[in-house]
Structure formats: C-alpha cells, structure tokens
Amino acid sequence: MSLMTLCNLAAILMLGKYAVMLLRDYRSQLRAGKDPIYRSSTIPELAPETECWK
C-alpha cells in the first residue's frame, strides 16, 4: 500500500500545476456568467498537451 501511495503522490505533484490552471480558468468563466468550457486558446501552456481539444 505504501508503494501505491507513493505513486499516487508523485502523480498528484506532477499534475497539480495543470489542475490549478484549469480551476482558475473554470472559476473565471463562472464569475463572468459563462457556461465553463475548456478551450486550448485560453491556457496556452496546456495547448500542446491537449491537441485533441481544439
């Protein structure tokens, strides 16, 4: 179980920065009164990793 925990913690640490960026974008869209939709153009740092979400 400790090995699984370490693997999960490593994944959380690697993906955490992306989750924070996406959460900020989601909340800003909600505050603007929009229906939150991810667009790769709104977060240029993620655009190369999300090639199928154009």
N, CA, C and O atoms as a Tripos MOL2 file, in Angstrom:
@<TRIPOS>MOLECULE
protein
  216   215    54     0     0
PROTEIN
NO_CHARGES

@<TRIPOS>ATOM
      1 N           0.8190   -1.1880    0.0000 N.3       1 MET1
      2 CA          0.0000    0.0000    0.0000 C.3       1 MET1
      3 C           0.8630    1.2520    0.0000 C.2       1 MET1
      4 O           0.4860    2.2730   -0.5760 O.2       1 MET1
      5 N           1.9970    1.1750    0.6330 N.am      2 SER2
      6 CA          2.8540    2.3600    0.6510 C.3       2 SER2
      7 C           3.3940    2.6650   -0.7440 C.2       2 SER2
      8 O           3.5740    3.8330   -1.0870 O.2       2 SER2
      9 N           3.6550    1.6390   -1.5530 N.am      3 LEU3
     10 CA          4.1230    1.8550   -2.9170 C.3       3 LEU3
     11 C           3.0330    2.5270   -3.7530 C.2       3 LEU3
     12 O           3.3210    3.4210   -4.5490 O.2       3 LEU3
     13 N           1.8030    2.1030   -3.5740 N.am      4 MET4
     14 CA          0.6910    2.7360   -4.2820 C.3       4 MET4
     15 C           0.5310    4.1850   -3.8450 C.2       4 MET4
     16 O           0.2500    5.0560   -4.6680 O.2       4 MET4
     17 N           0.7050    4.4410   -2.5810 N.am      5 THR5
     18 CA          0.5960    5.8000   -2.0600 C.3       5 THR5
     19 C           1.6760    6.6970   -2.6600 C.2       5 THR5
     20 O           1.3990    7.8340   -3.0400 O.2       5 THR5
     21 N           2.8830    6.1960   -2.7450 N.am      6 LEU6
     22 CA          3.9710    6.9840   -3.3230 C.3       6 LEU6
     23 C           3.7250    7.2680   -4.8070 C.2       6 LEU6
     24 O           4.0030    8.3680   -5.2840 O.2       6 LEU6
     25 N           3.2110    6.2910   -5.5260 N.am      7 CYS7
     26 CA          2.8900    6.5080   -6.9450 C.3       7 CYS7
     27 C           1.8060    7.5650   -7.0940 C.2       7 CYS7
     28 O           1.9040    8.4340   -7.9600 O.2       7 CYS7
     29 N           0.7900    7.5000   -6.2720 N.am      8 ASN8
     30 CA         -0.2970    8.4840   -6.3360 C.3       8 ASN8
     31 C           0.1930    9.8740   -5.9680 C.2       8 ASN8
     32 O          -0.1900   10.8490   -6.6150 O.2       8 ASN8
     33 N           1.0190    9.9890   -4.9600 N.am      9 LEU9
     34 CA          1.5560   11.2900   -4.5770 C.3       9 LEU9
     35 C           2.4130   11.8870   -5.6900 C.2       9 LEU9
     36 O           2.3590   13.0910   -5.9370 O.2       9 LEU9
     37 N           3.1970   11.0530   -6.3570 N.am     10 ALA10
     38 CA          4.0140   11.5380   -7.4720 C.3      10 ALA10
     39 C           3.1250   12.0580   -8.5960 C.2      10 ALA10
     40 O           3.4130   13.1020   -9.1820 O.2      10 ALA10
     41 N           2.0560   11.3440   -8.8980 N.am     11 ALA11
     42 CA          1.1360   11.7800   -9.9530 C.3      11 ALA11
     43 C           0.4440   13.0800   -9.5790 C.2      11 ALA11
     44 O           0.2830   13.9630  -10.4220 O.2      11 ALA11
     45 N           0.0350   13.2050   -8.3340 N.am     12 ILE12
     46 CA         -0.6260   14.4310   -7.8760 C.3      12 ILE12
     47 C           0.3230   15.6200   -7.9850 C.2      12 ILE12
     48 O          -0.0800   16.7020   -8.4110 O.2      12 ILE12
     49 N           1.5720   15.4230   -7.6040 N.am     13 LEU13
     50 CA          2.5500   16.5110   -7.6810 C.3      13 LEU13
     51 C           2.8180   16.9220   -9.1270 C.2      13 LEU13
     52 O           2.9750   18.1100   -9.4120 O.2      13 LEU13
     53 N           2.8700   15.9630  -10.0320 N.am     14 MET14
     54 CA          3.1420   16.2890  -11.4340 C.3      14 MET14
     55 C           1.9440   16.9510  -12.1200 C.2      14 MET14
     56 O           2.1240   17.8140  -12.9790 O.2      14 MET14
     57 N           0.7400   16.5600  -11.7510 N.am     15 LEU15
     58 CA         -0.4570   17.0810  -12.4070 C.3      15 LEU15
     59 C          -1.0760   18.2680  -11.6860 C.2      15 LEU15
     60 O          -1.9850   18.9060  -12.2180 O.2      15 LEU15
     61 N          -0.6030   18.5730  -10.4920 N.am     16 GLY16
     62 CA         -1.1950   19.6350   -9.6900 C.3      16 GLY16
     63 C          -1.1690   21.0030  -10.3470 C.2      16 GLY16
     64 O          -2.1450   21.7470  -10.2500 O.2      16 GLY16
     65 N          -0.0730   21.3530  -11.0160 N.am     17 LYS17
     66 CA          0.0130   22.6760  -11.6350 C.3      17 LYS17
     67 C          -1.0200   22.8280  -12.7490 C.2      17 LYS17
     68 O          -1.5710   23.9120  -12.9390 O.2      17 LYS17
     69 N          -1.2840   21.7530  -13.4850 N.am     18 TYR18
     70 CA         -2.2960   21.8090  -14.5370 C.3      18 TYR18
     71 C          -3.7040   21.9430  -13.9400 C.2      18 TYR18
     72 O          -4.5480   22.6700  -14.4630 O.2      18 TYR18
     73 N          -3.9310   21.2380  -12.8570 N.am     19 ALA19
     74 CA         -5.2310   21.3090  -12.2050 C.3      19 ALA19
     75 C          -5.5140   22.7120  -11.6860 C.2      19 ALA19
     76 O          -6.6410   23.1960  -11.7900 O.2      19 ALA19
     77 N          -4.5050   23.3670  -11.1290 N.am     20 VAL20
     78 CA         -4.6770   24.7270  -10.6150 C.3      20 VAL20
     79 C          -4.9740   25.6990  -11.7560 C.2      20 VAL20
     80 O          -5.8470   26.5560  -11.6230 O.2      20 VAL20
     81 N          -4.2580   25.5760  -12.8740 N.am     21 MET21
     82 CA         -4.5140   26.4510  -14.0260 C.3      21 MET21
     83 C          -5.9330   26.2650  -14.5520 C.2      21 MET21
     84 O          -6.6240   27.2390  -14.8520 O.2      21 MET21
     85 N          -6.3620   25.0150  -14.6610 N.am     22 LEU22
     86 CA         -7.7010   24.7400  -15.1700 C.3      22 LEU22
     87 C          -8.7850   25.2100  -14.2010 C.2      22 LEU22
     88 O          -9.8320   25.6920  -14.6310 O.2      22 LEU22
     89 N          -8.5440   25.0740  -12.9130 N.am     23 LEU23
     90 CA         -9.5100   25.5390  -11.9270 C.3      23 LEU23
     91 C          -9.6580   27.0550  -11.9650 C.2      23 LEU23
     92 O         -10.7700   27.5710  -11.8480 O.2      23 LEU23
     93 N          -8.5520   27.7690  -12.1260 N.am     24 ARG24
     94 CA         -8.6200   29.2370  -12.2420 C.3      24 ARG24
     95 C          -9.4350   29.6410  -13.4650 C.2      24 ARG24
     96 O         -10.2680   30.5440  -13.3870 O.2      24 ARG24
     97 N          -9.1960   28.9750  -14.6000 N.am     25 ASP25
     98 CA         -9.9400   29.2740  -15.8190 C.3      25 ASP25
     99 C         -11.4300   28.9750  -15.6340 C.2      25 ASP25
    100 O         -12.2800   29.7590  -16.0570 O.2      25 ASP25
    101 N         -11.7390   27.8640  -15.0160 N.am     26 TYR26
    102 CA        -13.1260   27.4720  -14.7570 C.3      26 TYR26
    103 C         -13.8340   28.5100  -13.8810 C.2      26 TYR26
    104 O         -14.9510   28.9300  -14.1840 O.2      26 TYR26
    105 N         -13.1790   28.9140  -12.8040 N.am     27 ARG27
    106 CA        -13.7940   29.8910  -11.8990 C.3      27 ARG27
    107 C         -13.9600   31.2550  -12.5540 C.2      27 ARG27
    108 O         -14.9600   31.9330  -12.3200 O.2      27 ARG27
    109 N         -12.9970   31.6670  -13.3690 N.am     28 SER28
    110 CA        -13.1270   32.9650  -14.0410 C.3      28 SER28
    111 C         -14.2790   32.9460  -15.0360 C.2      28 SER28
    112 O         -14.9740   33.9500  -15.1960 O.2      28 SER28
    113 N         -14.4880   31.8250  -15.7020 N.am     29 GLN29
    114 CA        -15.6280   31.7200  -16.6090 C.3      29 GLN29
    115 C         -16.9460   31.7420  -15.8420 C.2      29 GLN29
    116 O         -17.9140   32.3500  -16.2980 O.2      29 GLN29
    117 N         -16.9940   31.0960  -14.7020 N.am     30 LEU30
    118 CA        -18.2100   31.1270  -13.8740 C.3      30 LEU30
    119 C         -18.5180   32.5440  -13.4030 C.2      30 LEU30
    120 O         -19.6680   32.9800  -13.4480 O.2      30 LEU30
    121 N         -17.4800   33.2700  -12.9470 N.am     31 ARG31
    122 CA        -17.6850   34.6400  -12.4810 C.3      31 ARG31
    123 C         -18.1700   35.5440  -13.5990 C.2      31 ARG31
    124 O         -18.9090   36.4970  -13.3530 O.2      31 ARG31
    125 N         -17.7580   35.2490  -14.8330 N.am     32 ALA32
    126 CA        -18.1760   36.0570  -15.9840 C.3      32 ALA32
    127 C         -19.5850   35.6940  -16.4470 C.2      32 ALA32
    128 O         -20.1060   36.3050  -17.3800 O.2      32 ALA32
    129 N         -20.2070   34.7030  -15.8010 N.am     33 GLY33
    130 CA        -21.5590   34.3090  -16.1530 C.3      33 GLY33
    131 C         -21.6440   33.3900  -17.3630 C.2      33 GLY33
    132 O         -22.7130   33.2300  -17.9530 O.2      33 GLY33
    133 N         -20.5330   32.7940  -17.7280 N.am     34 LYS34
    134 CA        -20.4950   31.8970  -18.8820 C.3      34 LYS34
    135 C         -20.6630   30.4500  -18.4410 C.2      34 LYS34
    136 O         -20.4760   30.1150  -17.2710 O.2      34 LYS34
    137 N         -21.0190   29.6030  -19.3970 N.am     35 ASP35
    138 CA        -21.0110   28.1640  -19.1760 C.3      35 ASP35
    139 C         -19.5650   27.7140  -19.3640 C.2      35 ASP35
    140 O         -19.0490   27.8000  -20.4790 O.2      35 ASP35
    141 N         -18.8890   27.2360  -18.3140 N.am     36 PRO36
    142 CA        -17.4610   26.9200  -18.4190 C.3      36 PRO36
    143 C         -17.1620   25.8340  -19.4530 C.2      36 PRO36
    144 O         -17.6580   24.7110  -19.3630 O.2      36 PRO36
    145 N         -16.3450   26.1990  -20.4290 N.am     37 ILE37
    146 CA        -15.9120   25.2850  -21.4790 C.3      37 ILE37
    147 C         -14.4070   25.4510  -21.6360 C.2      37 ILE37
    148 O         -13.9030   26.5730  -21.6880 O.2      37 ILE37
    149 N         -13.6880   24.3320  -21.7100 N.am     38 TYR38
    150 CA        -12.2410   24.4100  -21.8990 C.3      38 TYR38
    151 C         -11.9440   24.6750  -23.3670 C.2      38 TYR38
    152 O         -12.4610   23.9940  -24.2530 O.2      38 TYR38
    153 N         -11.1160   25.6580  -23.6070 N.am     39 ARG39
    154 CA        -10.5890   25.9490  -24.9410 C.3      39 ARG39
    155 C          -9.0740   26.0410  -24.8150 C.2      39 ARG39
    156 O          -8.5570   26.6970  -23.9110 O.2      39 ARG39
    157 N          -8.3790   25.3920  -25.7110 N.am     40 SER40
    158 CA         -6.9050   25.3750  -25.6120 C.3      40 SER40
    159 C          -6.3110   26.7620  -25.7940 C.2      40 SER40
    160 O          -5.1850   27.0040  -25.3600 O.2      40 SER40
    161 N          -7.0340   27.6750  -26.4210 N.am     41 SER41
    162 CA         -6.5030   29.0290  -26.6300 C.3      41 SER41
    163 C          -6.5080   29.8600  -25.3460 C.2      41 SER41
    164 O          -5.7710   30.8430  -25.2620 O.2      41 SER41
    165 N          -7.3030   29.5040  -24.3580 N.am     42 THR42
    166 CA         -7.3660   30.2930  -23.1250 C.3      42 THR42
    167 C          -6.1840   30.0220  -22.2030 C.2      42 THR42
    168 O          -5.8140   30.8850  -21.4070 O.2      42 THR42
    169 N          -5.5920   28.8450  -22.2960 N.am     43 ILE43
    170 CA         -4.4290   28.4940  -21.4800 C.3      43 ILE43
    171 C          -3.3430   27.9900  -22.4220 C.2      43 ILE43
    172 O          -3.2540   26.7880  -22.6710 O.2      43 ILE43
    173 N          -2.5130   28.8950  -22.9520 N.am     44 PRO44
    174 CA         -1.5060   28.4890  -23.9500 C.3      44 PRO44
    175 C          -0.4840   27.4690  -23.4400 C.2      44 PRO44
    176 O           0.0900   26.7250  -24.2350 O.2      44 PRO44
    177 N          -0.2510   27.4260  -22.1290 N.am     45 GLU45
    178 CA          0.7130   26.4670  -21.5860 C.3      45 GLU45
    179 C           0.2440   25.0280  -21.7740 C.2      45 GLU45
    180 O           1.0610   24.1120  -21.8650 O.2      45 GLU45
    181 N          -1.0690   24.8310  -21.8320 N.am     46 LEU46
    182 CA         -1.6190   23.4890  -21.9690 C.3      46 LEU46
    183 C          -1.9210   23.1020  -23.4120 C.2      46 LEU46
    184 O          -2.1950   21.9320  -23.6800 O.2      46 LEU46
    185 N          -1.8810   24.0260  -24.3270 N.am     47 ALA47
    186 CA         -2.2730   23.7710  -25.7140 C.3      47 ALA47
    187 C          -1.5180   22.5970  -26.3470 C.2      47 ALA47
    188 O          -2.1560   21.7690  -26.9970 O.2      47 ALA47
    189 N          -0.1950   22.4810  -26.1900 N.am     48 PRO48
    190 CA          0.4910   21.3500  -26.8190 C.3      48 PRO48
    191 C           0.0750   19.9870  -26.2510 C.2      48 PRO48
    192 O           0.0990   18.9830  -26.9640 O.2      48 PRO48
    193 N          -0.3040   19.9520  -24.9750 N.am     49 GLU49
    194 CA         -0.6760   18.6810  -24.3470 C.3      49 GLU49
    195 C          -2.1310   18.2930  -24.6080 C.2      49 GLU49
    196 O          -2.5240   17.1570  -24.3420 O.2      49 GLU49
    197 N          -2.9210   19.2090  -25.1190 N.am     50 THR50
    198 CA         -4.3500   18.9310  -25.3440 C.3      50 THR50
    199 C          -4.6840   19.0960  -26.8130 C.2      50 THR50
    200 O          -5.6130   19.8260  -27.1580 O.2      50 THR50
    201 N          -3.9490   18.4370  -27.6720 N.am     51 GLU51
    202 CA         -4.1070   18.6050  -29.1060 C.3      51 GLU51
    203 C          -5.4690   18.1470  -29.6240 C.2      51 GLU51
    204 O          -5.9150   18.6240  -30.6670 O.2      51 GLU51
    205 N          -6.1340   17.2430  -28.9260 N.am     52 CYS52
    206 CA         -7.4290   16.7650  -29.4200 C.3      52 CYS52
    207 C          -8.5810   17.6580  -28.9540 C.2      52 CYS52
    208 O          -9.7180   17.4270  -29.3660 O.2      52 CYS52
    209 N          -8.3350   18.6690  -28.1120 N.am     53 TRP53
    210 CA         -9.3950   19.5820  -27.6400 C.3      53 TRP53
    211 C          -9.2620   20.9330  -28.2990 C.2      53 TRP53
    212 O          -9.0240   21.9230  -27.6080 O.2      53 TRP53
    213 N          -9.4030   21.0120  -29.5840 N.am     54 LYS54
    214 CA         -9.2490   22.2910  -30.2970 C.3      54 LYS54
    215 C         -10.5110   23.1140  -30.2190 C.2      54 LYS54
    216 O         -10.5630   24.2180  -30.7620 O.2      54 LYS54
@<TRIPOS>BOND
     1     1     2 1
     2     2     3 1
     3     3     4 2
     4     3     5 am
     5     5     6 1
     6     6     7 1
     7     7     8 2
     8     7     9 am
     9     9    10 1
    10    10    11 1
    11    11    12 2
    12    11    13 am
    13    13    14 1
    14    14    15 1
    15    15    16 2
    16    15    17 am
    17    17    18 1
    18    18    19 1
    19    19    20 2
    20    19    21 am
    21    21    22 1
    22    22    23 1
    23    23    24 2
    24    23    25 am
    25    25    26 1
    26    26    27 1
    27    27    28 2
    28    27    29 am
    29    29    30 1
    30    30    31 1
    31    31    32 2
    32    31    33 am
    33    33    34 1
    34    34    35 1
    35    35    36 2
    36    35    37 am
    37    37    38 1
    38    38    39 1
    39    39    40 2
    40    39    41 am
    41    41    42 1
    42    42    43 1
    43    43    44 2
    44    43    45 am
    45    45    46 1
    46    46    47 1
    47    47    48 2
    48    47    49 am
    49    49    50 1
    50    50    51 1
    51    51    52 2
    52    51    53 am
    53    53    54 1
    54    54    55 1
    55    55    56 2
    56    55    57 am
    57    57    58 1
    58    58    59 1
    59    59    60 2
    60    59    61 am
    61    61    62 1
    62    62    63 1
    63    63    64 2
    64    63    65 am
    65    65    66 1
    66    66    67 1
    67    67    68 2
    68    67    69 am
    69    69    70 1
    70    70    71 1
    71    71    72 2
    72    71    73 am
    73    73    74 1
    74    74    75 1
    75    75    76 2
    76    75    77 am
    77    77    78 1
    78    78    79 1
    79    79    80 2
    80    79    81 am
    81    81    82 1
    82    82    83 1
    83    83    84 2
    84    83    85 am
    85    85    86 1
    86    86    87 1
    87    87    88 2
    88    87    89 am
    89    89    90 1
    90    90    91 1
    91    91    92 2
    92    91    93 am
    93    93    94 1
    94    94    95 1
    95    95    96 2
    96    95    97 am
    97    97    98 1
    98    98    99 1
    99    99   100 2
   100    99   101 am
   101   101   102 1
   102   102   103 1
   103   103   104 2
   104   103   105 am
   105   105   106 1
   106   106   107 1
   107   107   108 2
   108   107   109 am
   109   109   110 1
   110   110   111 1
   111   111   112 2
   112   111   113 am
   113   113   114 1
   114   114   115 1
   115   115   116 2
   116   115   117 am
   117   117   118 1
   118   118   119 1
   119   119   120 2
   120   119   121 am
   121   121   122 1
   122   122   123 1
   123   123   124 2
   124   123   125 am
   125   125   126 1
   126   126   127 1
   127   127   128 2
   128   127   129 am
   129   129   130 1
   130   130   131 1
   131   131   132 2
   132   131   133 am
   133   133   134 1
   134   134   135 1
   135   135   136 2
   136   135   137 am
   137   137   138 1
   138   138   139 1
   139   139   140 2
   140   139   141 am
   141   141   142 1
   142   142   143 1
   143   143   144 2
   144   143   145 am
   145   145   146 1
   146   146   147 1
   147   147   148 2
   148   147   149 am
   149   149   150 1
   150   150   151 1
   151   151   152 2
   152   151   153 am
   153   153   154 1
   154   154   155 1
   155   155   156 2
   156   155   157 am
   157   157   158 1
   158   158   159 1
   159   159   160 2
   160   159   161 am
   161   161   162 1
   162   162   163 1
   163   163   164 2
   164   163   165 am
   165   165   166 1
   166   166   167 1
   167   167   168 2
   168   167   169 am
   169   169   170 1
   170   170   171 1
   171   171   172 2
   172   171   173 am
   173   173   174 1
   174   174   175 1
   175   175   176 2
   176   175   177 am
   177   177   178 1
   178   178   179 1
   179   179   180 2
   180   179   181 am
   181   181   182 1
   182   182   183 1
   183   183   184 2
   184   183   185 am
   185   185   186 1
   186   186   187 1
   187   187   188 2
   188   187   189 am
   189   189   190 1
   190   190   191 1
   191   191   192 2
   192   191   193 am
   193   193   194 1
   194   194   195 1
   195   195   196 2
   196   195   197 am
   197   197   198 1
   198   198   199 1
   199   199   200 2
   200   199   201 am
   201   201   202 1
   202   202   203 1
   203   203   204 2
   204   203   205 am
   205   205   206 1
   206   206   207 1
   207   207   208 2
   208   207   209 am
   209   209   210 1
   210   210   211 1
   211   211   212 2
   212   211   213 am
   213   213   214 1
   214   214   215 1
   215   215   216 2
@<TRIPOS>SUBSTRUCTURE
     1 MET1         2 RESIDUE 1 A MET
     2 SER2         6 RESIDUE 1 A SER
     3 LEU3        10 RESIDUE 1 A LEU
     4 MET4        14 RESIDUE 1 A MET
     5 THR5        18 RESIDUE 1 A THR
     6 LEU6        22 RESIDUE 1 A LEU
     7 CYS7        26 RESIDUE 1 A CYS
     8 ASN8        30 RESIDUE 1 A ASN
     9 LEU9        34 RESIDUE 1 A LEU
    10 ALA10       38 RESIDUE 1 A ALA
    11 ALA11       42 RESIDUE 1 A ALA
    12 ILE12       46 RESIDUE 1 A ILE
    13 LEU13       50 RESIDUE 1 A LEU
    14 MET14       54 RESIDUE 1 A MET
    15 LEU15       58 RESIDUE 1 A LEU
    16 GLY16       62 RESIDUE 1 A GLY
    17 LYS17       66 RESIDUE 1 A LYS
    18 TYR18       70 RESIDUE 1 A TYR
    19 ALA19       74 RESIDUE 1 A ALA
    20 VAL20       78 RESIDUE 1 A VAL
    21 MET21       82 RESIDUE 1 A MET
    22 LEU22       86 RESIDUE 1 A LEU
    23 LEU23       90 RESIDUE 1 A LEU
    24 ARG24       94 RESIDUE 1 A ARG
    25 ASP25       98 RESIDUE 1 A ASP
    26 TYR26      102 RESIDUE 1 A TYR
    27 ARG27      106 RESIDUE 1 A ARG
    28 SER28      110 RESIDUE 1 A SER
    29 GLN29      114 RESIDUE 1 A GLN
    30 LEU30      118 RESIDUE 1 A LEU
    31 ARG31      122 RESIDUE 1 A ARG
    32 ALA32      126 RESIDUE 1 A ALA
    33 GLY33      130 RESIDUE 1 A GLY
    34 LYS34      134 RESIDUE 1 A LYS
    35 ASP35      138 RESIDUE 1 A ASP
    36 PRO36      142 RESIDUE 1 A PRO
    37 ILE37      146 RESIDUE 1 A ILE
    38 TYR38      150 RESIDUE 1 A TYR
    39 ARG39      154 RESIDUE 1 A ARG
    40 SER40      158 RESIDUE 1 A SER
    41 SER41      162 RESIDUE 1 A SER
    42 THR42      166 RESIDUE 1 A THR
    43 ILE43      170 RESIDUE 1 A ILE
    44 PRO44      174 RESIDUE 1 A PRO
    45 GLU45      178 RESIDUE 1 A GLU
    46 LEU46      182 RESIDUE 1 A LEU
    47 ALA47      186 RESIDUE 1 A ALA
    48 PRO48      190 RESIDUE 1 A PRO
    49 GLU49      194 RESIDUE 1 A GLU
    50 THR50      198 RESIDUE 1 A THR
    51 GLU51      202 RESIDUE 1 A GLU
    52 CYS52      206 RESIDUE 1 A CYS
    53 TRP53      210 RESIDUE 1 A TRP
    54 LYS54      214 RESIDUE 1 A LYS
